[in-house]
Amino acid sequence: MTRIERPSQLLRDLSDPPPFTTVVVYRQRNEGLVRRLLSGASGNSALWLLGERSEQTTLPVVGAGDGTRFENINRALRLGPPLAPDWWLVIADDDVTFERGDLNASVALAALAELDISQPSHATRSHLNWDVCRHRPRSNARLTRFVDQGPVIILSPRARKRLVPLPEELGMGWGVEAVWATYADLRIGVLDAVTIVHESPVTRGGYDIDAEWAQAMTLLHLHGKNDWSELQKELARWRVGEPRPQWVGNGDRDE
């Protein structure tokens, strides 16, 4: 296998991802960012517009209206193009851009690293909630038991089978990470060879942050953890220069 010396070399090799669909729930003011995010993506998309359609709506949405994040993601999936069993799923917010790589490279890297629940790492200037999701230099990917449920999540076909449709009773989804971590057969990790910028900090507009955080802590405690740091430990790292992750090919991938 070719020795990969630089992240840029790896990115050049990630031009042929497995088939995937991207779901985005977006606000009209961020339509330009969504268009940029999807530009060049080889897969198809299912877009849900928050609020009502207007003459400014130019993206091909599958539906529009209010609702919580998980409700609208599920609606977009139901109304969007059918997903074959072997298709991957990308769930993205409407205020994210790529600093290095793109959607194609991210899905291809997740498949190469055999990660079932993953996300691109955050660049330096990105707004993020957890340091474990921050980019690590000279790393292609890291194995953890935690990734944030936004702004970009990549689910393998085996993860889709277990996790979709998303639990709508969780509203905006805070704390679902604790539920995901209970699936011992699903590999979770951060993709360092690709980096994103979450352009907007979390604000109080549109939903109750205090209630969401209380929900997250309840779910964490319900699943036997006292602090999020218990899930955010790095278990292994695929370093630049190594031909493949150490966790690949260890025989635990039966369905």
N, C-alpha and C positions, 0 to 999 in steps of 0.2 A: 504494500500500500504506500502511496506517495506520502512523504514526510511533509507536513504543512508547517512552514516556518513563520508565516505572517497571517494575521487575520484577513488582510486584503487578498491574499492568495486563496484563502478558504472561500471568501465571498465570491470570487470569480468561478469557483467550482459549484456554486449553489444556484445555478440558473435553471434547474429543472426540478421544481418541487412536485410532490404528489398532488393530485387534484384536491382543491379546497374551495370552500365558500366563505365569504367574509360578510358578517352581519354587523351593521352599524345603525345605532339609534342616534339621530343627529338633530341639531337645532338649525333652523334656516340660516342663522348668521354664520355658521361654520361650514356651509356647503362647500366653499372653496378648499378648506382643509380636507374634507372628505374626498373631494375629487382628486386632490393631490395624493392622498393616501392610497387610493385605488388605482392610480395611474400606473399602467404597466403590469398590474396583477394578472396572473394567468388564469386565476379562478373566476368564478362568477360571484355575484353579490346579492344580498337581500337587505334593502335599506328601509328604515322606518323613520318618518319625519315626525318629530314632536310638534304637536299643534296641528293647525290646519294647513292644507296646501294653499299656495298663492301663485300669482303669476311669476314670482321670482324662483319658484321651485323648478329646477331644470334636471335634477338627477332622477333616474327612473326608480321611484320608490314603490314598494309593494303595499304600503299603507301609511296612514297618518292618524295622529290622535295623541291624547295624553295617556298617562299611565306610569307605572314604575319601570325601572330599568329592566328587571327580569321579565315582567309582563310583556314589554314591547319587544324584547329579544325573542321570546317565544312566539309572539305574533308574527314577527318577520320570518322566522323559520317556517312557520306553518304556511305562510302565503308565498314564500320565496321558492326558488327552484328546488326540486326534490334532491336530496342528498343520497347518493348511492352508499352502500355500507362501507366502502373503502375511502370515502372522502373525508378529508380533514376539515375542521371548522375553526375559523378565526372570528373572535368577537372583539370589536374595537370601539373605543369612544370616538367622539367627533372632534377632539381637540388635541390630536397627537400627530406628530411628524417623525420621519426617520432621519436621524443624523448619519447613520451608517447602515447600509443595506436597505431592504424593502420587504414587503410582504412575501414575495417569492422566496427570497433568501431566508427569511425567518422560518417559513414552513419547511423548506428544504433542510435547514439546520436542525429543526426539531425532529424531523424524520431520521436524519443521519445520526443524531444523538440518542434516538429511541426514547424521547421524552413524551409523555402522554399529556401532561398539563405544563405548559411553559409560557414564557413571555420574553420579549426582547429586553435587554438591560436598559436602564435609564442613563442617559448622558449627563454630564456634569450640571448643565443648566436646567435639567428637567425637574418639574415638581413631582415629588413622590412621597409616599407615606412610610416606606420601610427601607432601611439601608441595604438589606439583603438583595434588593432589586437593583441596586446601583451597579454600574459597569465596573468590572475588575480587569485591570490591564493584563496582557499576556494570557488571557483565558478565552477559550472558545465557548464553553458552557460549564455550568455548575449544577450538581445534583443537590437538591434540598428537600424539605417536606413542605415548602411554602412558596407560593407566588401570589402577588396581589391579584384580585379578580378584575382589575383594570390597570391601565387603559387599553392594553392589548393582551388577549389571552388566546393561546393556540391549543386546541384539543385534538388529539389523535382519534382515529376511528374507534379504538377501544375505550377511550375516555368519553367520547360522544355517547356510546352505547350505555354508559353508566350514569352520566351526569345530565344529559339532555332528555326532556325539557328541564330548564332551570327551575328551582323551587320558588314559585311566585310569592309564596307566603313570606319570603325574605325581602321583598320589596326591592330596594336598591342593591341588595346582595351582600352587605357588610357582614363578615363573619363566615361566609360560605367557605372560606379557605380552611377553616377548622374542620368542616365536613369533608372537603376534598382530601385532607391529610389522613383521613381514616381509611382510605382505599389503599391498602398496602401493596396491591398489585399494579398501581398506577405510578409511574415515575414522574416526579415533579422537578422542574429545574428552570434556571435562568440562562438565557442565551446571550453570552457576552460578545460574540462576534458581530452581533447586530445591536444597534442602539437607537432608542427613541427619545423624543422630547415630549413630555406632557406639558402642553403650552399653558395650561390654566391650573392654579391651585384649587383645592377643594374649598368651596364657599358654602354659605348657608342658603343660597338661592335654590328653591324648588323642593327641598326636603329637609327633614329634621335630623341634623348631624348627631345631636345628642342621643336621640332615639336609636339611630343606626349604630352608634358606638355601643350603646347598652346592649343591643341585639348581638353585636359581634362578641362582646365579652360573655354573654350568656351562652352562646354557641361554643366558645372556647372552653368554658368551664364544664359544659355539658359533655364535651368530648375529652375530659380528663386532663386538661392543661390549665395552669395558673397564669401563664404569661406567654405572649406571642413569641418571645425569644426561644421558647422550647421547640417551636416548629421551624425557626429561621436559621438553624445551624447548617453550615455547609457540610455535606456528607462526602462529596468527592468533586474533583475538578478536572475537566478536560483542558489541559494546558496547550498553548501554542507550541507546536513542534512535536506533539504526540499524534500518532496516526489516527487514533480513535479513543473515545472515552473508555475508561477502565470498566465501567458498568455495562458496556455493550457485550452481548454474547455470553452472559453468565447463566443462561438456561432458565430464566424465570419469566418467560414471555408467553406462556400458554394462556389461551383465552379462558 
